[in-house]
Each structure stands twice: as structure tokens, then as C-alpha cells.
């Protein structure tokens, strides 16, 4: 298959995994962006050894120890996002502009009068540490295959029978079977057809089929952190700090994907709407889905900055994992038409609205930095950060691990 079809298939498939979490969800929700004060962003976030900035409350708490005066501050941010997809000569562009408050907070510096620890400082701040906003769309002018064949392949491999996938008065396949949402939706909207046996399925693409497709995806969301830090300095050489973070997470994704084909394999139906065979004709489908994940978490941070001479600073910080309690809901719908494309005789399957709760533990973080400060003329700063992404962990609401998803995380993600 062409890369364009694979990309569209992945884009269309991800929200349909709403019946369970995925390694992709865990990875994406664990990310941090380069967001903070203007000074922090202008330095590329290399602030582990610098301190003296509101952003250090989310990075190296030891940076709070450098304050000798109280401070209140806020940072506004405008994000201008754009994307362009080009497939087989068809181009489509999307854009979005967002205005946010990256952070605001207060740091209080208290002079103790002691030569050993002359200042004790505390601070509280709000920061948007990640943004999930993204939008893209595109067209595939000449399909080289169909998403229905991909679904038919893994439904056959998983050996689900038509009775597993069809609903009844007392049977809900979305709840009562182990089949994926894609398999259930595709079967009930005639996108895949059983051929030869109840566990062998055929998609719409066959020799001589041609068609076109389109896709559109929009993501919205954020991770906000409310930090409370305490710190001070020891003899104006060692600056220390510790802090607690309370996080608020929100993520939404909606995807629409279509294919319209000629000379495709389409089902032959009896008067009761049951499949009794296949024939060749025009047909297509639209696939609409969304998911919503939200919740809160907490973490702990500790760090220090050492200034042996005024021109040199060494920094170190450790963040515990963020422990999230999350809620998730998802929905998918298909609109299938045959005998005249999507505008012909339609079969709409509304799917099922799913809701569940789960837990996410992000990887811990360790940061080290060195900075050279030349009076008020220049700063040179170098940071190193280590995050073992393979240590990301997901479990159900009661804390029982999802071993298959954690296995995928270990396999596909590295430090």
C-alpha cells in the first residue's frame, strides 16, 4: 500500500480504539512541551543550572533559592499552527491560532538574617506544560487499497465469527465480545463481508477497483500544572528547592475518513437485509469517530543549583512520575452506501458510546545542567534530560496492570 493510505488508515483507526487504552495514548499524554516564560523559551528550556525564573518551579525547584526579592509575573503566548498535506498532487492546508496564558505565579523571598541560610523562599504558579492542539486534512486521489481490506484481514486473523460481531436484544458486541470496534462497525455496516465461512472476511477492494478518499483530523487539549515550591540557599553557594505539582489533563480527538470506489466488492442482501453473497459495483463509506480523555494527577520534584564561583553554575533535578487518574469516553459511526457511492442506499451504524476509567503513570525525569554566566553580557547553558519512556505504565481504575499495553510500551518506546 502507498504511504498515503497507511497514514489515513492510522489516522482513522486511532479514535476507534476507544474500547481500550493504547501505547500511543500513554506516550502522547506523557509528553511535555517547551512552554514557560519568554526567558525560559528563549533559552530553549536549558534552565536546570540557571534558576531565578518562574519556569523553574516546573523544572528545577532549586532555582527558587536564587531569589532575593519577591516576584509576581505572567506570560502570554500566541501559537500560530499550520499544516499542509500533499498526496498524489492533491494539496490541503489547515491552520489554527490560539492565545494562551503560558504561566503566572508568585515567589516570595524571606530574609532570615542567618549567615548559613540567609533566604527562605516559597512560590506558587500555574503553567501550561503541554498543548495537544493540531488539525490536518487531505485527499487521496487514487486509492491503492482500502481500509476495509485491512479490517477484514485482522478480523479473519482473530477468528471472530459473524455471531460475535452482530448485535441482538441481549447481546452487545462492543461489551460482550473481545473484537475491536473497527471489526464490529465494519461488519454491521457491510464494509466487510463473510465469505466461505463465518470467520473469513472480505473487504471492498479487489482486482479492478478504483477510488478516492479523504481524511480530516482535529486534536485539542492541554496539560496544566499547579506548582507549590519551597527552597532557600546555603551560604549563597548551594541553592535548594522542592515542590509538589498538581496536574490537570484534557484531550479530545475527532477524525473523519471516507472512501468512494468503483468496481468494488459489495454485498448482496436478501429482503431481511442479511448478506447472501457479493457482487461488483459502486460503493463507499464514511467513518466518523471521536474520543475524550480527562483527569488529574500529582508529582513531586527536588533539585539543587551549586555556584562555586559567580561565573559557573551546576544544576540537578529529579521528578517523580506523574500519577494520573483518568476518565475516557469514545464514539464511532459509519455511513455505508452501495449502488451509487455514499449517496446511494445507505446503512448507518451508530456504534456505541463507551466510558471507562484508568490510571497512567508517566516516566520519571532526571535533569542535569551546567551554565556559564559572564556578568550581564552573556549566558551559555547546557542541559541533559533523561526520561525512560519504556517505564510508562497503565492500569485499570483498581490498579490492575494492562499487561498487553504495557508490553507494547516496553517494545516500542525507549529512553
N, C-alpha and C positions, 0 to 999 in steps of 0.2 A: 504494500500500500504506500501511497505517497505520504510524505511527512505532513502535508496539509490535512489529510483525512485523519491521521493519527492524532494530530493536535486537536482537531474538532471533536474527535471521539472522546479524548481525555477531558476536554472542557465540558462536554455534555454529560459525562459519566460521573464526575466527582460529586455533585449535589445528590445524585441518586443513591449514593452510599449512605443515605441518611439513616438507614436502619442500624448502623453501627459506626463507631469512630474509625478513622483511618490513620495510618502513619503520617499521611500528608497533613491532616488536621493538626496532629500533635506537633509536627515540625513548624507549621506556619504560626500557630498560636504561641509558640515559644520564642519567636523572633523579637529582637529589639531594633529599633531604628536609630539613625543619627539625628536625635532631636534633643533640644535643650535651649540654653541661652544662645544669643548670637555669638558671644565669645567662644563658647564651647563648640558650636558647629564650625566656626571659622578655623578652629584648630583641629578639625576632623575628629573631635571627640578624644584626642590624646591628652587627657587631663588627669590621669592617675597620679602623676607626681606634682601637679601644679596646685590644685585646690583654690580656695578663695573665691568660689563661684557657686551660685545656687544649684547648678547642674551636678555638683559633686555629691549632693545628698542622694542622688540615684546611682552614683558611680563609685567614688571612693569617699566614704564618710570621714576619713581622716582629713579631707580638705576643709572641713568646717573649723578645724583647730587654728587655721591661719588667720581667721578674722580677729580684728582688734576693735572693730566698731560694728554696731548693729546695721542691718541692711534689709530693705524691702525692695522687691523687684518683680517684673513681669516681662514676658517675651511674646510678641505677636508674630504669627507666621502665615505666609500665603504660599500654598502649594499649587503650582500650575502643572497638571498632569496631562500627558497626551500619549496616544498610541496609534500606530499605523500597521495594518496587516495587508500584505500583498500575496495573493495566491493565484497563480496561472493568469497573471495580468489584471486581475480584479483587485482594486485597492479600496480600503475603507479606513477612515480615521475617526477617532473618538477623543474627546477632551473633557476635562473637568477641572474646575478651580475651587479650592477650599481655603477658607480663612479659619485659623485656629489660634488659640492661646496655648503656646507650647508649654509654658510653665509660669507659675507665680508662687511667691513664698516670702518667708521672713526668717532672718537669722538674728538672734540676739547674742551679743558678746558681753559677758560679765567679767569685770576686772576683780580678781580675788585679792590682789595685794601680795601674793606669795611669790617668792623668787623661784620656787620649784615649779608651780603651775600657775603662772600669772593670769591666765584666762580660762574660763569655763564657758563654753558656747552651746547653744541649742538652736534648732531650726525646724521648721515645718514647711512643706512645699507640695504643690500639685504639679505633675508633669505628664504630658502625653508622650509615652515612651515608644509607641508604635502606632502606625496608621496602616490600615488594610485597604484603603480606597484605591480602586482600579477599575477601568472599564475598557473593553475592547470588543470589536465585531469584525466580521469578514464574510466573504463569499468564496465558494469553491465552484468554479465554472464548469469543471469537467471531472466528475467523481471517478475514482478508480476502484471503488468498492463501496460497501455500505456498512453503517453501524449495525444494521440488523444481522449481518453475517457474523460480526464479532460476537453479538449477543447469542446467536444461535450456536456458535462454536462452544462457548463456555457453558451454556445451558445443557448441551449434549454431553460435554465432558463431565459435568456434575451429576448427570443421570437423573435429573428431575423429570418426573412424568407429568403428563398434562393434568392429571388429577391433583398433583402437588401445586400447580400454578393457577388453577381455576378456583374461583370463589364459590361459596354456597351460603345457605341460610345460617349455618352454624360453623362455617369454616372460613377463616380469613387468612389467605396465603401470606400476607405481609407479617402476620403474627404467628401463625401456626406452622409455617414451613421454614426451612433454612435457606430457601432460594433468595437470590438477590432481587432488589426492587426492579432492576433492569429486566431480568428474566420474566418476572410476573407481569410487568407493564407491557412488555413486548408481546407476550403470549396473548394476553387478554385484549389487545388492540390489533391482532393479526399481523404484527410486524415480523414474527417468526411463526412457522407452521410445522406441526409434527408430520414427519414423512416416514413411512415404513414401519415405525414403532412409536409407542408413546413417549420414548425418551430420546428420539432422534429428531433434531430440528433443522429447518432450512430457513435462511434469510432471503431477502428480496433480490439480492444481486446474483445474476447468472450470466452465462455467455451471451453477449449481445446487448446487455443492459447498458444504458447511458443515463446520465442525470446530472443535476447540480444540487448544491447545498449552501447553507448559510448558518452562521452562528453569532451569538451575541452573549456577552457575559459582563456582569457588573458585581463588584465586591465593595462592601462598605464596612467600616468598623474601626476599632481602636483598642489600645491598651493604655489605661491611665493608672498612674501610681501616686498615692498619697504617702509621703515620707515624713517620718519624725526621727530626727537625729540629735545626738549628744556628742560632745567632744571637747577637747582642750589641747593645750600644749605643755610640754615638759621642757623647761629651761630654754624655750624658743629654739629648740633643736628637733625634738620629736613631737609631731602633731598627730593626735589620735582621734578616732571617732567610731561610733557605732550607730546603727539605725534600723528601724522597722519600716517595712513597706507594705501597704495595703493596696492591692491592685483591683481594677475594675475592667472587665473584658467584654467586648461586644463585637460580633462578626456576623455579617449577612452576605449571602451569595445567591444570585439568581442567574440562570442560564437558559437560553432558548436555542435549540438546534433543529434544523429542518433538512430533509432530503426529498427531492421530487424526481422520479425516474420513469423512463420508458422501457418497454420490453423487459419488465421486471417480473419476478415470480410472485404472483398474488394468489390468495386463497380462493377456492370455490366454496360457496356457502349453501347449505340447504335452507329450507323455509324457516327453520328454527334458529338460523344464524350459526350453526355448527360447521366446522371445516370438514369437507369431504374430499378434498384434493387441491391441486394447484393448477393454475393456468398462467399464460403470459399476457401482460397488459400494462397499462399505466397505473402508477400508484406512488404514494409518498406519505410522509408523516411529519408531524411537529412534536417536539419533545420540550416540555416546559417544566422547570424544577427550581426549587429554592431550599435553602437551609439557613438556620439561625442558631448561633451558639452564643451564650452569655453566662456570666458568672463572676465570681470574685476569688481572690487568693491573697496570700501573705508570704513575706520573706524576711530575712534578716541579713544585715551587712555589717562588716567590720573592716577597718582599714587604718593605715598609718602613712605619714609622709615624714621622711628624715631629711633635715637640711644641715649637713655637716659644715658647709660653708654657704655663704649667701648666694653664690652663683650656681650651686648644684642642689638638686632635689631628687630623692628616690622615693617612689611610691609603691604601695602594695595594698590590695584589697581582695576580699573573698565574699561572694554572695552565696547564700544557701539557695537551693531550688525554690521556686515559687510553687506553692501548693494550692491548686485551684479546685473549687467545687463548681462544676459547670452543668448547665441545662442545654438541651438541644432539641430542636424540632425541625422536621423536614417534610416536604411535599413534592410530588411529581405528577405530571399529567401528560398523556399522549393524545394526539389527534391524528387518526389514520384515515386515509382516503384511497379508493381504488376505482379504476374505470374512468378516471379523468383527473388524476392527481389529487391533491389535498382538497380541491374544490368539489370533488365528486362525492360519492356516497361515503359518509364519514362514520367512523367508530371512535367515540371518545371514551377514554378510560381515565377517571379522576384519581386513580391511585389511592393513597391512604396518608393521612396526616399522622406522622409519628412523633412521639415525645418521650424522652428519657433523660436521666441524669447520670453523670460520670465524673471521674476525678482525673486531673492531669498534674503530673509533677515534672516541671521543666528541669533541664540540666543545671547543675551548679556552675558558677563562674569564678575564675581566678584571674586577676589583673596585676600586672607589674609595669612600672614606668620609670623613666629617667628624663629629667628636664634640665636644660641649661638656661639660666636667666642672666642676661647681660644688661644690668641696670634697668633703665626704662626704654632701651633701644630695641631689644630682640629677645625672642624665646625660641628655643629648639626643644621639641618634646617628642619622645618615642614611647609608644605603648605596645604591650603584648597582652592579648587576652586569650584564655583557653576555655572552651566550652565543650564538654564531651556530649555531643548531641545523641550518641547512642545510649546514654543514660536516661533519656526522656522515658517517662513511664505513664501508662494509662490503666485505669481500673474502673470497675462499676461503682455505683453510689455507695456500696457497702465495703469497698476497698479490695475486692477480689480482682486480681490482675486479668486483663485481656491478653492472654499469652500469645495469640496469633498476631495481634497488632504490635505488641512489644517485640516479638520476633522479627517483624518487618522493620521496625525501628533500628534494631541491632544490625540487621543485614544491610540496610540501605543508607543509614546515616552514620557518619564518623565524626570524630572530634575536629 
